[in-house]
């Protein structure tokens, strides 16, 4: 099975075309910058990519690019990641990406492994099915691979023609230059090594899934109207991107100004299903924007 991963470095995706090429996709939800600011921020295209692939019913996972070099920063990343994932459903794991040389190279394998376990434990406690992403060099030199592989699913990157085969992995990222319909330029591609990984996630009841024993919710055949706003330009753009991804034909109108003189907008959509309504309302909740 082919698993694609994308981020803001692939800003323009034809989701319908890409969906025909892959069995799943893992989205970067956020990143910690490793410079002076060292901020934990959202990937600029996460909401758009989530909505676009959700509309095509492509199974998704997510990853957070860490640049933590202390427990306090790990805790900040945990909080940010949970904020970004809230209200969403994933059929693939949620990974912490460990490969940042600027912040992580000075750390010992003991310390870096402990940080990874701190992140994974907290995310598991919050209801997520988690794993660790790293390249072969980091898994052999900077992390205690066997210790982590005994507890969490492993996503290993090794692009060599003769990759390492001794390290356990459930997902193997084998290239960053794959060519595929719907995306310009080279993309990351992985092979699913553990055939039942998606079944393990969806059967766990984690990542927003219901699990095998949960009752099916009653069918909702109603249609709903939702208006998003008043919203700033940035929040407006997020609502429009989500609406476009859900094929809800968003319409924008200006509705006045905030106290500081900033233009405000309202976004309306065509009548939608209960699931689409929930997605729009969840976006409003995350951005502290009213939805009615």
C-alpha positions as CSV (number, residue, x, y, z in Angstrom):
1,X,0.0,0.0,0.0
2,X,1.3,3.5,-0.9
3,X,1.2,6.2,1.7
4,X,1.8,9.8,0.7
5,X,2.9,12.5,3.1
6,X,2.4,16.2,2.4
7,X,2.8,19.6,4.1
8,X,2.7,23.3,3.2
9,X,5.6,22.5,0.8
10,X,2.8,21.1,-1.5
11,X,0.4,24.0,-1.3
12,X,-1.6,23.2,-4.5
13,X,-3.0,19.7,-4.7
14,X,-5.6,18.3,-7.0
15,X,-7.1,16.1,-4.3
16,X,-9.2,14.1,-6.7
17,X,-6.3,13.2,-8.9
18,X,-3.9,12.5,-6.0
19,X,-6.5,10.3,-4.3
20,X,-6.4,7.9,-7.2
21,X,-2.7,7.3,-6.8
22,X,-2.5,6.4,-3.1
23,X,-4.0,4.3,-0.3
24,X,-3.5,6.9,2.4
25,X,-1.9,10.2,3.3
26,X,-0.1,11.6,6.3
27,X,-0.4,15.4,6.8
28,X,2.0,17.6,8.7
29,X,-0.2,19.3,11.2
30,X,2.4,21.5,12.8
31,X,6.1,22.4,13.2
32,X,8.4,23.8,15.9
33,X,10.8,26.4,14.4
34,X,14.3,25.8,15.5
35,X,15.6,29.4,15.3
36,X,15.6,32.1,17.9
37,X,11.8,32.2,18.1
38,X,11.5,28.4,18.6
39,X,7.7,28.8,18.1
40,X,5.2,25.9,17.8
41,X,3.0,26.7,14.8
42,X,0.4,25.1,12.5
43,X,1.4,23.9,9.1
44,X,-0.1,26.5,6.8
45,X,-1.9,23.9,4.6
46,X,-3.0,21.4,7.3
47,X,-6.7,22.5,7.3
48,X,-6.9,22.7,3.6
49,X,-5.2,19.3,3.0
50,X,-7.4,17.7,5.6
51,X,-10.6,19.0,4.1
52,X,-9.4,18.1,0.6
53,X,-8.4,14.5,1.3
54,X,-11.4,14.0,3.6
55,X,-13.7,15.0,0.7
56,X,-12.1,12.2,-1.4
57,X,-12.4,9.8,1.5
58,X,-8.7,9.1,1.6
59,X,-7.5,7.6,5.0
60,X,-5.3,10.1,6.8
61,X,-2.7,10.3,9.6
62,X,-0.8,13.3,10.8
63,X,2.7,14.2,12.0
64,X,4.2,17.0,14.1
65,X,7.7,18.1,13.3
66,X,9.5,18.5,16.6
67,X,12.4,20.7,17.5
68,X,12.2,20.2,21.2
69,X,15.4,20.2,23.3
70,X,13.8,20.2,26.8
71,X,10.8,18.9,28.5
72,X,9.1,22.3,28.6
73,X,9.2,22.5,24.8
74,X,7.9,18.9,24.5
75,X,4.9,19.9,26.7
76,X,4.3,22.9,24.5
77,X,4.4,20.8,21.4
78,X,2.0,18.3,23.0
79,X,-0.5,21.1,23.7
80,X,-0.2,22.6,20.2
81,X,-0.5,19.2,18.5
82,X,-3.7,18.4,20.4
83,X,-5.2,21.8,19.5
84,X,-4.5,21.2,15.9
85,X,-5.9,17.6,15.8
86,X,-9.0,18.3,17.9
87,X,-12.3,17.3,16.3
88,X,-10.6,15.4,13.4
89,X,-10.6,11.7,12.6
90,X,-7.5,9.7,11.5
91,X,-7.3,6.1,10.2
92,X,-3.5,6.2,10.3
93,X,-1.3,7.0,13.4
94,X,-0.2,10.4,14.7
95,X,3.6,10.6,14.6
96,X,6.2,12.8,16.2
97,X,8.9,13.6,13.6
98,X,12.4,13.4,15.1
99,X,15.2,14.6,12.8
100,X,16.0,18.3,13.6
101,X,19.8,18.7,13.8
102,X,19.8,22.2,15.1
103,X,18.0,21.4,18.4
104,X,18.4,17.6,18.7
105,X,21.9,16.8,17.7
106,X,23.4,18.0,21.1
107,X,21.0,15.7,23.0
108,X,22.1,12.3,24.2
109,X,20.1,9.2,23.0
110,X,18.8,8.8,26.5
111,X,17.4,12.3,26.7
112,X,16.0,12.4,23.2
113,X,14.3,9.0,23.7
114,X,12.9,10.2,27.0
115,X,11.5,13.3,25.2
116,X,9.8,11.1,22.6
117,X,8.3,8.8,25.2
118,X,7.0,11.9,27.1
119,X,5.3,13.1,23.9
120,X,3.9,9.7,23.0
121,X,2.6,9.0,26.5
122,X,0.8,12.3,26.7
123,X,-0.7,11.9,23.3
124,X,-1.9,8.3,24.1
125,X,-3.5,9.6,27.3
126,X,-5.3,12.1,25.2
127,X,-6.8,9.4,23.0
128,X,-4.4,9.1,20.0
129,X,-2.8,6.1,18.4
130,X,0.8,7.4,18.2
131,X,4.1,6.5,16.5
132,X,7.7,7.8,15.9
133,X,9.1,9.0,12.6
134,X,12.9,9.2,12.1
135,X,15.5,8.3,9.6
136,X,17.8,5.3,9.9
137,X,20.7,7.4,11.2
138,X,18.6,8.9,14.1
139,X,17.1,5.5,14.9
140,X,20.5,3.9,15.2
141,X,22.5,6.8,16.7
142,X,20.1,9.3,18.5
143,X,17.2,7.1,19.6
144,X,16.8,3.8,21.4
145,X,14.9,2.2,18.5
146,X,14.1,-1.2,20.2
147,X,12.7,0.5,23.3
148,X,10.4,2.7,21.2
149,X,9.4,-0.1,18.8
150,X,8.2,-2.2,21.7
151,X,5.7,0.5,22.6
152,X,4.8,2.5,19.5
153,X,4.4,2.1,15.8
154,X,7.5,3.1,13.8
155,X,7.8,5.1,10.6
156,X,11.3,4.8,9.2
157,X,12.9,6.9,6.4
158,X,15.6,5.2,4.4
159,X,16.0,6.3,0.7
160,X,18.9,4.1,-0.2
161,X,18.8,1.4,-2.9
162,X,19.8,-1.1,-0.2
163,X,18.0,0.2,2.9
164,X,18.6,-1.0,6.4
165,X,16.3,-4.0,7.0
166,X,17.3,-4.9,10.6
167,X,15.2,-2.1,12.3
168,X,11.6,-2.8,12.9
169,X,9.1,-0.5,11.1
170,X,5.5,-0.5,10.2
171,X,5.8,2.2,7.6
172,X,8.9,2.7,5.4
173,X,9.4,6.1,3.7
174,X,11.5,5.2,0.7
175,X,11.7,8.4,-1.4
176,X,11.2,12.1,-1.4
177,X,11.1,12.4,-5.2
178,X,8.1,10.3,-6.2
179,X,6.1,11.7,-9.1
180,X,2.3,11.6,-9.0
181,X,-0.8,13.1,-10.5
182,X,-2.2,16.1,-8.8
183,X,1.0,17.4,-7.2
184,X,3.8,19.3,-8.9
185,X,7.4,18.2,-8.1
186,X,8.7,15.3,-6.1
187,X,6.8,14.0,-3.1
188,X,7.5,11.7,-0.1
189,X,6.2,8.2,-0.5
190,X,6.1,5.3,1.9
191,X,5.2,1.6,1.8
192,X,2.9,0.1,4.4
193,X,4.9,-2.7,5.9
194,X,2.4,-3.7,8.6
195,X,-0.6,-4.7,6.5
196,X,-3.1,-4.3,9.3
197,X,-1.9,-0.9,10.6
198,X,-5.1,1.0,9.5
199,X,-7.3,-1.7,11.0
200,X,-5.3,-1.5,14.2
201,X,-5.9,2.3,14.4
202,X,-9.6,2.2,13.5
203,X,-10.2,-0.8,15.8
204,X,-8.6,0.9,18.7
205,X,-11.2,3.6,19.2
206,X,-8.4,6.2,19.1
207,X,-7.7,9.1,16.7
208,X,-11.4,10.0,16.8
209,X,-12.5,6.6,15.5
210,X,-15.3,4.8,17.2
211,X,-13.8,1.3,17.5
212,X,-15.4,-2.0,16.6
213,X,-17.7,-2.2,19.7
214,X,-19.2,1.2,19.6
215,X,-22.8,1.5,18.3
216,X,-23.3,3.1,14.9
217,X,-24.8,6.6,15.2
218,X,-28.3,7.0,13.8
219,X,-28.3,8.0,10.2
220,X,-28.7,11.8,9.7
221,X,-30.5,12.6,6.5
222,X,-31.1,16.3,7.4
223,X,-29.4,19.2,5.7
224,X,-28.1,22.2,7.6
225,X,-27.2,25.8,6.9
226,X,-24.2,27.3,8.7
227,X,-22.8,30.9,8.7
228,X,-19.2,31.4,9.9
229,X,-18.3,34.8,11.4
230,X,-17.7,37.6,11.9
231,X,-14.2,36.6,11.1
232,X,-10.8,38.2,10.3
233,X,-9.3,37.7,6.9
234,X,-7.1,34.8,8.1
235,X,-10.0,33.0,9.7
236,X,-12.1,33.7,6.6
237,X,-9.5,32.1,4.4
238,X,-9.5,29.0,6.6
239,X,-13.3,28.7,6.4
240,X,-13.2,29.1,2.6
241,X,-10.5,26.5,2.2
242,X,-12.5,24.0,4.3
243,X,-15.7,24.9,2.5
244,X,-14.0,24.4,-0.9
245,X,-12.6,21.1,0.3
246,X,-16.1,19.9,1.3
247,X,-17.6,21.2,-1.9
248,X,-19.9,23.6,0.0
249,X,-19.4,26.6,-2.4
250,X,-18.5,29.2,0.3
251,X,-19.7,32.8,-0.2
252,X,-18.0,35.7,1.5
253,X,-19.3,39.1,2.4
254,X,-17.9,42.1,4.3
255,X,-19.7,42.9,7.6
256,X,-17.9,45.8,9.1
257,X,-14.8,46.4,11.1
258,X,-13.3,45.3,14.4
259,X,-12.5,47.8,17.1
260,X,-9.0,48.2,15.8
261,X,-10.2,48.9,12.2
262,X,-9.7,45.4,10.9
263,X,-12.1,44.3,8.2
264,X,-14.5,41.5,9.2
265,X,-16.2,38.9,7.0
266,X,-19.0,36.4,7.1
267,X,-18.8,33.1,5.2
268,X,-22.0,31.2,4.2
269,X,-22.2,27.8,2.5
270,X,-24.7,25.8,0.6
271,X,-26.9,23.4,2.7
272,X,-24.7,20.6,4.1
273,X,-24.8,17.3,5.8
274,X,-24.4,16.8,9.6
275,X,-20.8,15.7,9.1
276,X,-19.9,18.8,7.1
277,X,-21.7,21.0,9.7
278,X,-19.6,19.4,12.4
279,X,-16.4,20.1,10.5
280,X,-17.3,23.8,10.0
281,X,-18.4,24.2,13.6
282,X,-15.2,22.5,14.9
283,X,-13.1,25.0,12.8
284,X,-15.0,27.8,14.3
285,X,-14.4,26.5,17.8
286,X,-10.7,26.1,17.2
287,X,-10.5,29.7,15.8
288,X,-12.9,31.2,18.4
289,X,-15.2,32.3,15.6
290,X,-19.0,32.0,16.0
291,X,-20.9,29.6,13.8
292,X,-24.7,29.8,13.5
